[in-house]
Amino acid sequence: MVIVRFPSVEIRRRALGYLLGRFSGKSWSTGEVMVPEPALTYLASEGIAFSVEGPATYERVLLLNRQAASSPTEPEPAASA
């Protein structure tokens, strides 16, 4: 498994839509996506731009999970009475 990043949110959505059902993986709110190495060939053949950040080591995945958990999220809209 490797960690990849896409140049924009739109390309990331397109890539996730393509990968869904074809490969296992995980995405984080911080922008990184973990995919198996064979998925890289398919992404490239579909013309989807990406950069490889490196192998998905235990330490790297743990760090990404922590970063995603601590990243600020948009506040929930206030309920109207």
mmCIF file of the N, C-alpha and C atoms, coordinates in Angstrom:
data_MODEL
# 
_entry.id   MODEL 
# 
loop_
_atom_site.group_PDB 
_atom_site.id 
_atom_site.type_symbol 
_atom_site.label_atom_id 
_atom_site.label_alt_id 
_atom_site.label_comp_id 
_atom_site.label_asym_id 
_atom_site.label_entity_id 
_atom_site.label_seq_id 
_atom_site.pdbx_PDB_ins_code 
_atom_site.Cartn_x 
_atom_site.Cartn_y 
_atom_site.Cartn_z 
_atom_site.occupancy 
_atom_site.B_iso_or_equiv 
_atom_site.pdbx_formal_charge 
_atom_site.auth_seq_id 
_atom_site.auth_comp_id 
_atom_site.auth_asym_id 
_atom_site.auth_atom_id 
_atom_site.pdbx_PDB_model_num 
ATOM 1   N N  . MET A 1 1  ? 0.855   -1.181 0.000   1.00 0.00 ? 1  MET A N  1 
ATOM 2   C CA . MET A 1 1  ? 0.000   0.000  0.000   1.00 0.00 ? 1  MET A CA 1 
ATOM 3   C C  . MET A 1 1  ? 0.897   1.239  0.000   1.00 0.00 ? 1  MET A C  1 
ATOM 4   N N  . VAL A 1 2  ? 0.418   2.269  -0.696  1.00 0.00 ? 2  VAL A N  1 
ATOM 5   C CA . VAL A 1 2  ? 1.143   3.528  -0.786  1.00 0.00 ? 2  VAL A CA 1 
ATOM 6   C C  . VAL A 1 2  ? 0.186   4.682  -0.496  1.00 0.00 ? 2  VAL A C  1 
ATOM 7   N N  . ILE A 1 3  ? 0.775   5.794  -0.099  1.00 0.00 ? 3  ILE A N  1 
ATOM 8   C CA . ILE A 1 3  ? 0.014   7.017  0.152   1.00 0.00 ? 3  ILE A CA 1 
ATOM 9   C C  . ILE A 1 3  ? 0.192   7.924  -1.064  1.00 0.00 ? 3  ILE A C  1 
ATOM 10  N N  . VAL A 1 4  ? -0.928  8.390  -1.606  1.00 0.00 ? 4  VAL A N  1 
ATOM 11  C CA . VAL A 1 4  ? -0.886  9.310  -2.741  1.00 0.00 ? 4  VAL A CA 1 
ATOM 12  C C  . VAL A 1 4  ? -1.672  10.565 -2.398  1.00 0.00 ? 4  VAL A C  1 
ATOM 13  N N  . ARG A 1 5  ? -1.411  11.597 -3.171  1.00 0.00 ? 5  ARG A N  1 
ATOM 14  C CA . ARG A 1 5  ? -2.131  12.864 -3.021  1.00 0.00 ? 5  ARG A CA 1 
ATOM 15  C C  . ARG A 1 5  ? -2.476  13.354 -4.425  1.00 0.00 ? 5  ARG A C  1 
ATOM 16  N N  . PHE A 1 6  ? -3.599  14.016 -4.542  1.00 0.00 ? 6  PHE A N  1 
ATOM 17  C CA . PHE A 1 6  ? -4.068  14.523 -5.824  1.00 0.00 ? 6  PHE A CA 1 
ATOM 18  C C  . PHE A 1 6  ? -3.966  16.040 -5.832  1.00 0.00 ? 6  PHE A C  1 
ATOM 19  N N  . PRO A 1 7  ? -3.760  16.636 -7.023  1.00 0.00 ? 7  PRO A N  1 
ATOM 20  C CA . PRO A 1 7  ? -3.519  18.082 -7.080  1.00 0.00 ? 7  PRO A CA 1 
ATOM 21  C C  . PRO A 1 7  ? -4.715  18.961 -6.739  1.00 0.00 ? 7  PRO A C  1 
ATOM 22  N N  . SER A 1 8  ? -5.918  18.418 -6.779  1.00 0.00 ? 8  SER A N  1 
ATOM 23  C CA . SER A 1 8  ? -7.091  19.231 -6.442  1.00 0.00 ? 8  SER A CA 1 
ATOM 24  C C  . SER A 1 8  ? -8.184  18.338 -5.871  1.00 0.00 ? 8  SER A C  1 
ATOM 25  N N  . VAL A 1 9  ? -9.148  18.969 -5.236  1.00 0.00 ? 9  VAL A N  1 
ATOM 26  C CA . VAL A 1 9  ? -10.277 18.236 -4.661  1.00 0.00 ? 9  VAL A CA 1 
ATOM 27  C C  . VAL A 1 9  ? -11.081 17.558 -5.768  1.00 0.00 ? 9  VAL A C  1 
ATOM 28  N N  . GLU A 1 10 ? -11.236 18.243 -6.893  1.00 0.00 ? 10 GLU A N  1 
ATOM 29  C CA . GLU A 1 10 ? -12.003 17.668 -7.999  1.00 0.00 ? 10 GLU A CA 1 
ATOM 30  C C  . GLU A 1 10 ? -11.343 16.398 -8.530  1.00 0.00 ? 10 GLU A C  1 
ATOM 31  N N  . ILE A 1 11 ? -10.033 16.438 -8.695  1.00 0.00 ? 11 ILE A N  1 
ATOM 32  C CA . ILE A 1 11 ? -9.312  15.259 -9.189  1.00 0.00 ? 11 ILE A CA 1 
ATOM 33  C C  . ILE A 1 11 ? -9.360  14.146 -8.149  1.00 0.00 ? 11 ILE A C  1 
ATOM 34  N N  . ARG A 1 12 ? -9.276  14.509 -6.880  1.00 0.00 ? 12 ARG A N  1 
ATOM 35  C CA . ARG A 1 12 ? -9.368  13.500 -5.817  1.00 0.00 ? 12 ARG A CA 1 
ATOM 36  C C  . ARG A 1 12 ? -10.724 12.798 -5.866  1.00 0.00 ? 12 ARG A C  1 
ATOM 37  N N  . ARG A 1 13 ? -11.786 13.563 -6.034  1.00 0.00 ? 13 ARG A N  1 
ATOM 38  C CA . ARG A 1 13 ? -13.129 12.971 -6.126  1.00 0.00 ? 13 ARG A CA 1 
ATOM 39  C C  . ARG A 1 13 ? -13.244 12.048 -7.333  1.00 0.00 ? 13 ARG A C  1 
ATOM 40  N N  . ARG A 1 14 ? -12.702 12.489 -8.457  1.00 0.00 ? 14 ARG A N  1 
ATOM 41  C CA . ARG A 1 14 ? -12.726 11.657 -9.668  1.00 0.00 ? 14 ARG A CA 1 
ATOM 42  C C  . ARG A 1 14 ? -11.968 10.355 -9.433  1.00 0.00 ? 14 ARG A C  1 
ATOM 43  N N  . ALA A 1 15 ? -10.796 10.458 -8.806  1.00 0.00 ? 15 ALA A N  1 
ATOM 44  C CA . ALA A 1 15 ? -9.986  9.271  -8.534  1.00 0.00 ? 15 ALA A CA 1 
ATOM 45  C C  . ALA A 1 15 ? -10.705 8.321  -7.586  1.00 0.00 ? 15 ALA A C  1 
ATOM 46  N N  . LEU A 1 16 ? -11.287 8.853  -6.526  1.00 0.00 ? 16 LEU A N  1 
ATOM 47  C CA . LEU A 1 16 ? -11.999 7.997  -5.578  1.00 0.00 ? 16 LEU A CA 1 
ATOM 48  C C  . LEU A 1 16 ? -13.188 7.321  -6.242  1.00 0.00 ? 16 LEU A C  1 
ATOM 49  N N  . GLY A 1 17 ? -13.877 8.039  -7.113  1.00 0.00 ? 17 GLY A N  1 
ATOM 50  C CA . GLY A 1 17 ? -14.987 7.444  -7.845  1.00 0.00 ? 17 GLY A CA 1 
ATOM 51  C C  . GLY A 1 17 ? -14.527 6.314  -8.739  1.00 0.00 ? 17 GLY A C  1 
ATOM 52  N N  . TYR A 1 18 ? -13.364 6.483  -9.345  1.00 0.00 ? 18 TYR A N  1 
ATOM 53  C CA . TYR A 1 18 ? -12.814 5.437  -10.205 1.00 0.00 ? 18 TYR A CA 1 
ATOM 54  C C  . TYR A 1 18 ? -12.348 4.238  -9.382  1.00 0.00 ? 18 TYR A C  1 
ATOM 55  N N  . LEU A 1 19 ? -11.708 4.502  -8.254  1.00 0.00 ? 19 LEU A N  1 
ATOM 56  C CA . LEU A 1 19 ? -11.144 3.420  -7.438  1.00 0.00 ? 19 LEU A CA 1 
ATOM 57  C C  . LEU A 1 19 ? -12.209 2.627  -6.694  1.00 0.00 ? 19 LEU A C  1 
ATOM 58  N N  . LEU A 1 20 ? -13.308 3.273  -6.354  1.00 0.00 ? 20 LEU A N  1 
ATOM 59  C CA . LEU A 1 20 ? -14.365 2.632  -5.580  1.00 0.00 ? 20 LEU A CA 1 
ATOM 60  C C  . LEU A 1 20 ? -14.867 1.377  -6.287  1.00 0.00 ? 20 LEU A C  1 
ATOM 61  N N  . GLY A 1 21 ? -14.848 0.277  -5.593  1.00 0.00 ? 21 GLY A N  1 
ATOM 62  C CA . GLY A 1 21 ? -15.296 -0.984 -6.165  1.00 0.00 ? 21 GLY A CA 1 
ATOM 63  C C  . GLY A 1 21 ? -14.219 -1.748 -6.909  1.00 0.00 ? 21 GLY A C  1 
ATOM 64  N N  . ARG A 1 22 ? -13.108 -1.089 -7.212  1.00 0.00 ? 22 ARG A N  1 
ATOM 65  C CA . ARG A 1 22 ? -12.016 -1.756 -7.915  1.00 0.00 ? 22 ARG A CA 1 
ATOM 66  C C  . ARG A 1 22 ? -10.862 -2.103 -6.979  1.00 0.00 ? 22 ARG A C  1 
ATOM 67  N N  . PHE A 1 23 ? -10.611 -1.225 -6.017  1.00 0.00 ? 23 PHE A N  1 
ATOM 68  C CA . PHE A 1 23 ? -9.480  -1.397 -5.110  1.00 0.00 ? 23 PHE A CA 1 
ATOM 69  C C  . PHE A 1 23 ? -9.897  -1.028 -3.693  1.00 0.00 ? 23 PHE A C  1 
ATOM 70  N N  . SER A 1 24 ? -9.235  -1.628 -2.731  1.00 0.00 ? 24 SER A N  1 
ATOM 71  C CA . SER A 1 24 ? -9.440  -1.225 -1.343  1.00 0.00 ? 24 SER A CA 1 
ATOM 72  C C  . SER A 1 24 ? -8.572  0.001  -1.082  1.00 0.00 ? 24 SER A C  1 
ATOM 73  N N  . GLY A 1 25 ? -8.884  0.706  -0.032  1.00 0.00 ? 25 GLY A N  1 
ATOM 74  C CA . GLY A 1 25 ? -8.085  1.872  0.297   1.00 0.00 ? 25 GLY A CA 1 
ATOM 75  C C  . GLY A 1 25 ? -8.716  2.667  1.416   1.00 0.00 ? 25 GLY A C  1 
ATOM 76  N N  . LYS A 1 26 ? -8.116  3.814  1.674   1.00 0.00 ? 26 LYS A N  1 
ATOM 77  C CA . LYS A 1 26 ? -8.605  4.701  2.729   1.00 0.00 ? 26 LYS A CA 1 
ATOM 78  C C  . LYS A 1 26 ? -8.239  6.118  2.338   1.00 0.00 ? 26 LYS A C  1 
ATOM 79  N N  . SER A 1 27 ? -9.147  7.040  2.631   1.00 0.00 ? 27 SER A N  1 
ATOM 80  C CA . SER A 1 27 ? -8.844  8.447  2.398   1.00 0.00 ? 27 SER A CA 1 
ATOM 81  C C  . SER A 1 27 ? -9.007  9.207  3.704   1.00 0.00 ? 27 SER A C  1 
ATOM 82  N N  . TRP A 1 28 ? -8.252  10.268 3.824   1.00 0.00 ? 28 TRP A N  1 
ATOM 83  C CA . TRP A 1 28 ? -8.298  11.107 5.016   1.00 0.00 ? 28 TRP A CA 1 
ATOM 84  C C  . TRP A 1 28 ? -8.735  12.511 4.631   1.00 0.00 ? 28 TRP A C  1 
ATOM 85  N N  . SER A 1 29 ? -9.304  13.219 5.590   1.00 0.00 ? 29 SER A N  1 
ATOM 86  C CA . SER A 1 29 ? -9.750  14.594 5.356   1.00 0.00 ? 29 SER A CA 1 
ATOM 87  C C  . SER A 1 29 ? -8.576  15.526 5.076   1.00 0.00 ? 29 SER A C  1 
ATOM 88  N N  . THR A 1 30 ? -7.371  15.086 5.399   1.00 0.00 ? 30 THR A N  1 
ATOM 89  C CA . THR A 1 30 ? -6.176  15.889 5.149   1.00 0.00 ? 30 THR A CA 1 
ATOM 90  C C  . THR A 1 30 ? -5.731  15.820 3.689   1.00 0.00 ? 30 THR A C  1 
ATOM 91  N N  . GLY A 1 31 ? -6.379  14.964 2.875   1.00 0.00 ? 31 GLY A N  1 
ATOM 92  C CA . GLY A 1 31 ? -6.085  14.904 1.449   1.00 0.00 ? 31 GLY A CA 1 
ATOM 93  C C  . GLY A 1 31 ? -5.354  13.667 0.974   1.00 0.00 ? 31 GLY A C  1 
ATOM 94  N N  . GLU A 1 32 ? -4.737  12.936 1.876   1.00 0.00 ? 32 GLU A N  1 
ATOM 95  C CA . GLU A 1 32 ? -4.011  11.739 1.483   1.00 0.00 ? 32 GLU A CA 1 
ATOM 96  C C  . GLU A 1 32 ? -4.972  10.583 1.238   1.00 0.00 ? 32 GLU A C  1 
ATOM 97  N N  . VAL A 1 33 ? -4.552  9.680  0.360   1.00 0.00 ? 33 VAL A N  1 
ATOM 98  C CA . VAL A 1 33 ? -5.330  8.488  0.053   1.00 0.00 ? 33 VAL A CA 1 
ATOM 99  C C  . VAL A 1 33 ? -4.371  7.304  0.036   1.00 0.00 ? 33 VAL A C  1 
ATOM 100 N N  . MET A 1 34 ? -4.756  6.218  0.708   1.00 0.00 ? 34 MET A N  1 
ATOM 101 C CA . MET A 1 34 ? -3.950  5.002  0.723   1.00 0.00 ? 34 MET A CA 1 
ATOM 102 C C  . MET A 1 34 ? -4.558  4.024  -0.277  1.00 0.00 ? 34 MET A C  1 
ATOM 103 N N  . VAL A 1 35 ? -3.730  3.560  -1.208  1.00 0.00 ? 35 VAL A N  1 
ATOM 104 C CA . VAL A 1 35 ? -4.193  2.618  -2.234  1.00 0.00 ? 35 VAL A CA 1 
ATOM 105 C C  . VAL A 1 35 ? -3.150  1.521  -2.415  1.00 0.00 ? 35 VAL A C  1 
ATOM 106 N N  . PRO A 1 36 ? -3.558  0.364  -2.941  1.00 0.00 ? 36 PRO A N  1 
ATOM 107 C CA . PRO A 1 36 ? -2.569  -0.660 -3.268  1.00 0.00 ? 36 PRO A CA 1 
ATOM 108 C C  . PRO A 1 36 ? -1.757  -0.213 -4.490  1.00 0.00 ? 36 PRO A C  1 
ATOM 109 N N  . GLU A 1 37 ? -0.518  -0.665 -4.569  1.00 0.00 ? 37 GLU A N  1 
ATOM 110 C CA . GLU A 1 37 ? 0.351   -0.253 -5.673  1.00 0.00 ? 37 GLU A CA 1 
ATOM 111 C C  . GLU A 1 37 ? -0.243  -0.510 -7.055  1.00 0.00 ? 37 GLU A C  1 
ATOM 112 N N  . PRO A 1 38 ? -0.944  -1.633 -7.295  1.00 0.00 ? 38 PRO A N  1 
ATOM 113 C CA . PRO A 1 38 ? -1.517  -1.836 -8.636  1.00 0.00 ? 38 PRO A CA 1 
ATOM 114 C C  . PRO A 1 38 ? -2.513  -0.751 -9.052  1.00 0.00 ? 38 PRO A C  1 
ATOM 115 N N  . ALA A 1 39 ? -3.097  -0.046 -8.103  1.00 0.00 ? 39 ALA A N  1 
ATOM 116 C CA . ALA A 1 39 ? -4.045  1.020  -8.438  1.00 0.00 ? 39 ALA A CA 1 
ATOM 117 C C  . ALA A 1 39 ? -3.356  2.178  -9.148  1.00 0.00 ? 39 ALA A C  1 
ATOM 118 N N  . LEU A 1 40 ? -2.067  2.356  -8.921  1.00 0.00 ? 40 LEU A N  1 
ATOM 119 C CA . LEU A 1 40 ? -1.343  3.467  -9.537  1.00 0.00 ? 40 LEU A CA 1 
ATOM 120 C C  . LEU A 1 40 ? -1.359  3.357  -11.059 1.00 0.00 ? 40 LEU A C  1 
ATOM 121 N N  . THR A 1 41 ? -1.187  2.147  -11.570 1.00 0.00 ? 41 THR A N  1 
ATOM 122 C CA . THR A 1 41 ? -1.216  1.921  -13.016 1.00 0.00 ? 41 THR A CA 1 
ATOM 123 C C  . THR A 1 41 ? -2.568  2.307  -13.593 1.00 0.00 ? 41 THR A C  1 
ATOM 124 N N  . TYR A 1 42 ? -3.629  1.937  -12.903 1.00 0.00 ? 42 TYR A N  1 
ATOM 125 C CA . TYR A 1 42 ? -4.974  2.240  -13.381 1.00 0.00 ? 42 TYR A CA 1 
ATOM 126 C C  . TYR A 1 42 ? -5.265  3.737  -13.320 1.00 0.00 ? 42 TYR A C  1 
ATOM 127 N N  . LEU A 1 43 ? -4.823  4.399  -12.262 1.00 0.00 ? 43 LEU A N  1 
ATOM 128 C CA . LEU A 1 43 ? -5.016  5.846  -12.180 1.00 0.00 ? 43 LEU A CA 1 
ATOM 129 C C  . LEU A 1 43 ? -4.299  6.540  -13.336 1.00 0.00 ? 43 LEU A C  1 
ATOM 130 N N  . ALA A 1 44 ? -3.062  6.130  -13.588 1.00 0.00 ? 44 ALA A N  1 
ATOM 131 C CA . ALA A 1 44 ? -2.286  6.734  -14.672 1.00 0.00 ? 44 ALA A CA 1 
ATOM 132 C C  . ALA A 1 44 ? -2.933  6.471  -16.028 1.00 0.00 ? 44 ALA A C  1 
ATOM 133 N N  . SER A 1 45 ? -3.442  5.263  -16.240 1.00 0.00 ? 45 SER A N  1 
ATOM 134 C CA . SER A 1 45 ? -4.063  4.937  -17.533 1.00 0.00 ? 45 SER A CA 1 
ATOM 135 C C  . SER A 1 45 ? -5.359  5.716  -17.754 1.00 0.00 ? 45 SER A C  1 
ATOM 136 N N  . GLU A 1 46 ? -5.994  6.157  -16.673 1.00 0.00 ? 46 GLU A N  1 
ATOM 137 C CA . GLU A 1 46 ? -7.202  6.977  -16.778 1.00 0.00 ? 46 GLU A CA 1 
ATOM 138 C C  . GLU A 1 46 ? -6.871  8.466  -16.896 1.00 0.00 ? 46 GLU A C  1 
ATOM 139 N N  . GLY A 1 47 ? -5.578  8.793  -16.868 1.00 0.00 ? 47 GLY A N  1 
ATOM 140 C CA . GLY A 1 47 ? -5.165  10.186 -16.980 1.00 0.00 ? 47 GLY A CA 1 
ATOM 141 C C  . GLY A 1 47 ? -5.392  10.995 -15.722 1.00 0.00 ? 47 GLY A C  1 
ATOM 142 N N  . ILE A 1 48 ? -5.458  10.323 -14.582 1.00 0.00 ? 48 ILE A N  1 
ATOM 143 C CA . ILE A 1 48 ? -5.679  10.994 -13.300 1.00 0.00 ? 48 ILE A CA 1 
ATOM 144 C C  . ILE A 1 48 ? -4.323  11.334 -12.692 1.00 0.00 ? 48 ILE A C  1 
ATOM 145 N N  . ALA A 1 49 ? -4.061  12.621 -12.505 1.00 0.00 ? 49 ALA A N  1 
ATOM 146 C CA . ALA A 1 49 ? -2.784  13.074 -11.957 1.00 0.00 ? 49 ALA A CA 1 
ATOM 147 C C  . ALA A 1 49 ? -2.722  12.805 -10.460 1.00 0.00 ? 49 ALA A C  1 
ATOM 148 N N  . PHE A 1 50 ? -1.564  12.362 -9.991  1.00 0.00 ? 50 PHE A N  1 
ATOM 149 C CA . PHE A 1 50 ? -1.356  12.110 -8.569  1.00 0.00 ? 50 PHE A CA 1 
ATOM 150 C C  . PHE A 1 50 ? 0.132   12.154 -8.282  1.00 0.00 ? 50 PHE A C  1 
ATOM 151 N N  . SER A 1 51 ? 0.464   12.296 -7.008  1.00 0.00 ? 51 SER A N  1 
ATOM 152 C CA . SER A 1 51 ? 1.857   12.188 -6.579  1.00 0.00 ? 51 SER A CA 1 
ATOM 153 C C  . SER A 1 51 ? 1.922   11.163 -5.459  1.00 0.00 ? 51 SER A C  1 
ATOM 154 N N  . VAL A 1 52 ? 2.961   10.355 -5.504  1.00 0.00 ? 52 VAL A N  1 
ATOM 155 C CA . VAL A 1 52 ? 3.157   9.325  -4.488  1.00 0.00 ? 52 VAL A CA 1 
ATOM 156 C C  . VAL A 1 52 ? 3.941   9.941  -3.347  1.00 0.00 ? 52 VAL A C  1 
ATOM 157 N N  . GLU A 1 53 ? 3.403   9.834  -2.136  1.00 0.00 ? 53 GLU A N  1 
ATOM 158 C CA . GLU A 1 53 ? 4.084   10.379 -0.965  1.00 0.00 ? 53 GLU A CA 1 
ATOM 159 C C  . GLU A 1 53 ? 4.965   9.349  -0.286  1.00 0.00 ? 53 GLU A C  1 
ATOM 160 N N  . GLY A 1 54 ? 4.722   8.069  -0.550  1.00 0.00 ? 54 GLY A N  1 
ATOM 161 C CA . GLY A 1 54 ? 5.561   7.028  0.026   1.00 0.00 ? 54 GLY A CA 1 
ATOM 162 C C  . GLY A 1 54 ? 4.758   5.829  0.470   1.00 0.00 ? 54 GLY A C  1 
ATOM 163 N N  . PRO A 1 55 ? 5.460   4.854  1.031   1.00 0.00 ? 55 PRO A N  1 
ATOM 164 C CA . PRO A 1 55 ? 4.774   3.643  1.484   1.00 0.00 ? 55 PRO A CA 1 
ATOM 165 C C  . PRO A 1 55 ? 3.857   3.939  2.670   1.00 0.00 ? 55 PRO A C  1 
ATOM 166 N N  . ALA A 1 56 ? 2.810   3.152  2.782   1.00 0.00 ? 56 ALA A N  1 
ATOM 167 C CA . ALA A 1 56 ? 1.847   3.313  3.876   1.00 0.00 ? 56 ALA A CA 1 
ATOM 168 C C  . ALA A 1 56 ? 2.321   2.503  5.076   1.00 0.00 ? 56 ALA A C  1 
ATOM 169 N N  . THR A 1 57 ? 3.326   3.018  5.751   1.00 0.00 ? 57 THR A N  1 
ATOM 170 C CA . THR A 1 57 ? 3.841   2.340  6.938   1.00 0.00 ? 57 THR A CA 1 
ATOM 171 C C  . THR A 1 57 ? 2.873   2.529  8.100   1.00 0.00 ? 57 THR A C  1 
ATOM 172 N N  . TYR A 1 58 ? 3.002   1.691  9.086   1.00 0.00 ? 58 TYR A N  1 
ATOM 173 C CA . TYR A 1 58 ? 2.153   1.792  10.278  1.00 0.00 ? 58 TYR A CA 1 
ATOM 174 C C  . TYR A 1 58 ? 2.266   3.187  10.887  1.00 0.00 ? 58 TYR A C  1 
ATOM 175 N N  . GLU A 1 59 ? 3.486   3.683  10.999  1.00 0.00 ? 59 GLU A N  1 
ATOM 176 C CA . GLU A 1 59 ? 3.712   4.989  11.614  1.00 0.00 ? 59 GLU A CA 1 
ATOM 177 C C  . GLU A 1 59 ? 3.045   6.104  10.812  1.00 0.00 ? 59 GLU A C  1 
ATOM 178 N N  . ARG A 1 60 ? 3.143   6.016  9.491   1.00 0.00 ? 60 ARG A N  1 
ATOM 179 C CA . ARG A 1 60 ? 2.550   7.041  8.623   1.00 0.00 ? 60 ARG A CA 1 
ATOM 180 C C  . ARG A 1 60 ? 1.023   7.038  8.727   1.00 0.00 ? 60 ARG A C  1 
ATOM 181 N N  . VAL A 1 61 ? 0.424   5.855  8.713   1.00 0.00 ? 61 VAL A N  1 
ATOM 182 C CA . VAL A 1 61 ? -1.034  5.744  8.824   1.00 0.00 ? 61 VAL A CA 1 
ATOM 183 C C  . VAL A 1 61 ? -1.502  6.252  10.187  1.00 0.00 ? 61 VAL A C  1 
ATOM 184 N N  . LEU A 1 62 ? -0.773  5.914  11.234  1.00 0.00 ? 62 LEU A N  1 
ATOM 185 C CA . LEU A 1 62 ? -1.109  6.392  12.573  1.00 0.00 ? 62 LEU A CA 1 
ATOM 186 C C  . LEU A 1 62 ? -1.058  7.918  12.626  1.00 0.00 ? 62 LEU A C  1 
ATOM 187 N N  . LEU A 1 63 ? -0.033  8.511  12.037  1.00 0.00 ? 63 LEU A N  1 
ATOM 188 C CA . LEU A 1 63 ? 0.093   9.966  11.993  1.00 0.00 ? 63 LEU A CA 1 
ATOM 189 C C  . LEU A 1 63 ? -1.068  10.594 11.213  1.00 0.00 ? 63 LEU A C  1 
ATOM 190 N N  . LEU A 1 64 ? -1.424  10.007 10.084  1.00 0.00 ? 64 LEU A N  1 
ATOM 191 C CA . LEU A 1 64 ? -2.540  10.536 9.292   1.00 0.00 ? 64 LEU A CA 1 
ATOM 192 C C  . LEU A 1 64 ? -3.851  10.456 10.062  1.00 0.00 ? 64 LEU A C  1 
ATOM 193 N N  . ASN A 1 65 ? -4.066  9.359  10.776  1.00 0.00 ? 65 ASN A N  1 
ATOM 194 C CA . ASN A 1 65 ? -5.278  9.228  11.592  1.00 0.00 ? 65 ASN A CA 1 
ATOM 195 C C  . ASN A 1 65 ? -5.328  10.311 12.666  1.00 0.00 ? 65 ASN A C  1 
ATOM 196 N N  . ARG A 1 66 ? -4.204  10.573 13.296  1.00 0.00 ? 66 ARG A N  1 
ATOM 197 C CA . ARG A 1 66 ? -4.153  11.607 14.340  1.00 0.00 ? 66 ARG A CA 1 
ATOM 198 C C  . ARG A 1 66 ? -4.381  12.995 13.752  1.00 0.00 ? 66 ARG A C  1 
ATOM 199 N N  . GLN A 1 67 ? -3.757  13.260 12.600  1.00 0.00 ? 67 GLN A N  1 
ATOM 200 C CA . GLN A 1 67 ? -3.930  14.568 11.963  1.00 0.00 ? 67 GLN A CA 1 
ATOM 201 C C  . GLN A 1 67 ? -5.380  14.784 11.548  1.00 0.00 ? 67 GLN A C  1 
ATOM 202 N N  . ALA A 1 68 ? -5.992  13.760 10.994  1.00 0.00 ? 68 ALA A N  1 
ATOM 203 C CA . ALA A 1 68 ? -7.386  13.883 10.562  1.00 0.00 ? 68 ALA A CA 1 
ATOM 204 C C  . ALA A 1 68 ? -8.306  14.099 11.754  1.00 0.00 ? 68 ALA A C  1 
ATOM 205 N N  . ALA A 1 69 ? -8.006  13.441 12.868  1.00 0.00 ? 69 ALA A N  1 
ATOM 206 C CA . ALA A 1 69 ? -8.840  13.584 14.062  1.00 0.00 ? 69 ALA A CA 1 
ATOM 207 C C  . ALA A 1 69 ? -8.714  14.976 14.668  1.00 0.00 ? 69 ALA A C  1 
ATOM 208 N N  . SER A 1 70 ? -7.545  15.601 14.508  1.00 0.00 ? 70 SER A N  1 
ATOM 209 C CA . SER A 1 70 ? -7.344  16.910 15.117  1.00 0.00 ? 70 SER A CA 1 
ATOM 210 C C  . SER A 1 70 ? -7.562  18.057 14.138  1.00 0.00 ? 70 SER A C  1 
ATOM 211 N N  . SER A 1 71 ? -7.820  17.748 12.855  1.00 0.00 ? 71 SER A N  1 
ATOM 212 C CA . SER A 1 71 ? -8.019  18.828 11.889  1.00 0.00 ? 71 SER A CA 1 
ATOM 213 C C  . SER A 1 71 ? -9.350  19.517 12.157  1.00 0.00 ? 71 SER A C  1 
ATOM 214 N N  . PRO A 1 72 ? -9.363  20.837 12.001  1.00 0.00 ? 72 PRO A N  1 
ATOM 215 C CA . PRO A 1 72 ? -10.607 21.568 12.271  1.00 0.00 ? 72 PRO A CA 1 
ATOM 216 C C  . PRO A 1 72 ? -11.676 21.191 11.256  1.00 0.00 ? 72 PRO A C  1 
ATOM 217 N N  . THR A 1 73 ? -12.874 21.040 11.756  1.00 0.00 ? 73 THR A N  1 
ATOM 218 C CA . THR A 1 73 ? -14.004 20.736 10.883  1.00 0.00 ? 73 THR A CA 1 
ATOM 219 C C  . THR A 1 73 ? -14.946 21.922 10.887  1.00 0.00 ? 73 THR A C  1 
ATOM 220 N N  . GLU A 1 74 ? -15.787 21.981 9.882   1.00 0.00 ? 74 GLU A N  1 
ATOM 221 C CA . GLU A 1 74 ? -16.752 23.069 9.828   1.00 0.00 ? 74 GLU A CA 1 
ATOM 222 C C  . GLU A 1 74 ? -17.786 22.873 10.921  1.00 0.00 ? 74 GLU A C  1 
ATOM 223 N N  . PRO A 1 75 ? -18.152 23.952 11.616  1.00 0.00 ? 75 PRO A N  1 
ATOM 224 C CA . PRO A 1 75 ? -19.147 23.817 12.686  1.00 0.00 ? 75 PRO A CA 1 
ATOM 225 C C  . PRO A 1 75 ? -20.504 23.432 12.120  1.00 0.00 ? 75 PRO A C  1 
ATOM 226 N N  . GLU A 1 76 ? -21.246 22.693 12.908  1.00 0.00 ? 76 GLU A N  1 
ATOM 227 C CA . GLU A 1 76 ? -22.607 22.311 12.533  1.00 0.00 ? 76 GLU A CA 1 
ATOM 228 C C  . GLU A 1 76 ? -23.477 23.561 12.543  1.00 0.00 ? 76 GLU A C  1 
ATOM 229 N N  . PRO A 1 77 ? -24.394 23.687 11.584  1.00 0.00 ? 77 PRO A N  1 
ATOM 230 C CA . PRO A 1 77 ? -25.285 24.854 11.611  1.00 0.00 ? 77 PRO A CA 1 
ATOM 231 C C  . PRO A 1 77 ? -26.180 24.802 12.841  1.00 0.00 ? 77 PRO A C  1 
ATOM 232 N N  . ALA A 1 78 ? -26.439 25.965 13.383  1.00 0.00 ? 78 ALA A N  1 
ATOM 233 C CA . ALA A 1 78 ? -27.280 26.043 14.583  1.00 0.00 ? 78 ALA A CA 1 
ATOM 234 C C  . ALA A 1 78 ? -28.708 25.653 14.235  1.00 0.00 ? 78 ALA A C  1 
ATOM 235 N N  . ALA A 1 79 ? -29.306 24.890 15.113  1.00 0.00 ? 79 ALA A N  1 
ATOM 236 C CA . ALA A 1 79 ? -30.700 24.473 14.904  1.00 0.00 ? 79 ALA A CA 1 
ATOM 237 C C  . ALA A 1 79 ? -31.609 25.664 15.161  1.00 0.00 ? 79 ALA A C  1 
ATOM 238 N N  . SER A 1 80 ? -32.556 25.864 14.271  1.00 0.00 ? 80 SER A N  1 
ATOM 239 C CA . SER A 1 80 ? -33.489 26.976 14.475  1.00 0.00 ? 80 SER A CA 1 
ATOM 240 C C  . SER A 1 80 ? -34.660 26.508 15.321  1.00 0.00 ? 80 SER A C  1 
ATOM 241 N N  . ALA A 1 81 ? -35.110 27.385 16.186  1.00 0.00 ? 81 ALA A N  1 
ATOM 242 C CA . ALA A 1 81 ? -36.201 27.019 17.101  1.00 0.00 ? 81 ALA A CA 1 
ATOM 243 C C  . ALA A 1 81 ? -37.534 27.421 16.577  1.00 0.00 ? 81 ALA A C  1 
# 
